[in-house]
Amino acid sequence: MSAQLNEPSPIPSAPFDDLDLDRAEDEEEWERRVMALAAARIAAERARLERLGIIDAKGDLVSRDLPPDMLPESNTTLETG
């Protein structure tokens, strides 16, 4: 797990310390950065959900069935120890 923490994030950041948000141009640049950040996060999450088999390439749910451990006849419990 620590290897994952050391890998560079594929998601861009949206710093604003170099901007003067009182200027219209800098405010537009900030909005561009935030929108790029949002788009990257949405794309990353969509890819993760596809890899997990939760959604298909069109973004539709693969199944609406409950996992086996959530079915009423399951032997699992809510007790943790």
C-alpha positions as CSV (number, residue, x, y, z in Angstrom):
1,M,0.0,0.0,0.0
2,S,2.9,2.4,0.7
3,A,3.9,2.0,-3.0
4,Q,0.6,3.5,-4.0
5,L,1.2,6.5,-1.7
6,N,4.6,7.2,-3.3
7,E,3.4,7.1,-6.9
8,P,2.7,10.5,-8.4
9,S,-1.0,11.2,-8.7
10,P,-2.4,11.1,-12.3
11,I,-4.9,13.7,-11.1
12,P,-3.8,17.3,-11.7
13,S,-3.8,19.9,-8.9
14,A,-5.5,23.3,-9.0
15,P,-3.1,25.6,-7.2
16,F,-4.1,29.3,-7.0
17,D,-1.2,30.8,-5.1
18,D,0.2,32.3,-8.4
19,L,-3.1,34.0,-9.2
20,D,-4.7,37.2,-8.2
21,L,-8.4,36.3,-8.0
22,D,-9.4,40.0,-8.1
23,R,-8.3,40.0,-11.8
24,A,-10.8,38.6,-14.3
25,E,-8.1,36.8,-16.3
26,D,-6.8,35.1,-13.2
27,E,-10.3,34.2,-12.1
28,E,-10.9,32.6,-15.5
29,E,-7.6,30.7,-15.2
30,W,-8.7,29.4,-11.7
31,E,-12.0,28.2,-13.2
32,R,-10.1,26.5,-16.0
33,R,-7.8,24.7,-13.5
34,V,-10.8,23.6,-11.3
35,M,-12.7,22.3,-14.3
36,A,-9.6,20.4,-15.5
37,L,-9.2,18.9,-12.0
38,A,-12.9,17.9,-11.9
39,A,-12.7,16.3,-15.4
40,A,-9.6,14.3,-14.4
41,R,-11.2,13.1,-11.2
42,I,-14.4,12.0,-13.0
43,A,-12.4,10.2,-15.7
44,A,-10.2,8.4,-13.1
45,E,-13.3,7.3,-11.1
46,R,-15.1,6.1,-14.2
47,A,-12.0,4.1,-15.2
48,R,-11.9,2.6,-11.7
49,L,-15.6,1.6,-11.7
50,E,-15.1,0.0,-15.2
51,R,-12.0,-1.9,-13.9
52,L,-14.1,-3.2,-11.0
53,G,-16.8,-4.3,-13.3
54,I,-19.4,-2.0,-11.7
55,I,-20.2,-0.1,-14.9
56,D,-19.6,-0.8,-18.6
57,A,-17.9,1.3,-21.3
58,K,-21.1,3.3,-21.7
59,G,-21.3,4.1,-17.9
60,D,-24.3,1.8,-17.3
61,L,-24.5,-0.5,-14.3
62,V,-23.4,-4.0,-15.2
63,S,-25.8,-5.5,-12.6
64,R,-28.5,-4.4,-10.2
65,D,-28.2,-7.6,-8.2
66,L,-27.0,-7.4,-4.6
67,P,-23.7,-9.1,-3.8
68,P,-24.1,-12.5,-2.3
69,D,-23.1,-11.3,1.2
70,M,-25.9,-8.8,1.2
71,L,-28.7,-11.2,0.3
72,P,-31.2,-12.1,3.1
73,E,-30.1,-15.8,3.1
74,S,-26.4,-14.8,3.6
75,N,-24.7,-16.1,6.8
76,T,-22.7,-12.8,7.2
77,T,-23.4,-10.6,10.2
78,L,-22.9,-7.0,11.2
79,E,-20.8,-8.1,14.2
80,T,-17.2,-7.2,13.9
81,G,-15.7,-9.1,16.8
